[in-house]
Amino acid sequence: MTAPALTAPASRTGRLRWTITDGLTLAGRELARIRREPGELIAALIFPAVMVLLFGYVFGSAIAVPGGGNYREYLMPGLFAMVTFTATMAVTMRVAADASRGVMDRFRSMPMARSAVPFGQTGADVLSGVLGMVIMAAAGLIVGWRAHNGLWPTVEAFLLLALMRYALSWAGCYLGLVVKNEQTADQLLPLVFPVTMLSNSFVPTGGMPAPLRTIADWNPVSALTAACRELFGNPGAPPGDAAWPVAHPVAATLGWSLLLLAIFVPLSVRTYGRRGR
């Protein structure tokens, strides 16, 4: 009677250790691939800095911040959120490329945990995203952005960005497994930008028409942006009649992240497993 109770947890522990080990190996493979393609790496690292300089100086003199304040400080949390969401498509394209070139089939022929492949793809994206955030933060400091609330709230903001990026990378992984080729994945890229633009990332939502304002206020991009502004101590505090996700942005962002993980982790693992049947 006691043997099954003792061996089952050990078996689950072994499978978990196997998945983590294989996932880390595949994450290292993704990072090594990026290093072998310096053009992709340079574009991924330069793009955030270019966005800071472009939006900061182009919009900086034309938009008034609600309640006053430096527009570049208002802008930086929005740019952090925008890059976090647009990075989803990079994962989609990498997964779709591996699927169309037969890399996924070769992985299935190897003695590795099935779930390790999507875990490796998403883990590598988070690691590369951390470097991108460092570069974007450095560019922000150059143009005048500052985090005013001290070390721990600043760390919390970056952890929140990393959590949302990880959750979105699972959504990108699922899309890549579904579309199966780079060309289709590339055509989906323009669909991401309206999601990031219809938010409070660059302008206050108060001047939008009522239907658009409702969409923008409930957009997870707006919640992430507002959470970063709150934790960094940047201007742009929500008005008293703000929608719940904007009035409680940290809780809303955590909720969106956990919801995305709950949906797309099992979907990605199941879809990857079914492709081999």
RAMO-V196784 format. One record per helix or strand of 3 or more residues. SS is the DSSP state (2 for helix, 1 for strand). FROM is the first residue (numbers start at 1). LEN is the number of residues. If there is no record, write none. Layout:
ss: [SS SS]
from: [FROM FROM]
len: [LEN LEN]
//
This chain:
ss: [2 2 2 2 2 2 2 2 2 2 2 2 2 2]
from: [2 38 71 88 103 116 151 182 190 205 210 220 244 249]
len: [35 21 16 13 6 28 29 7 8 3 9 13 4 27]
//
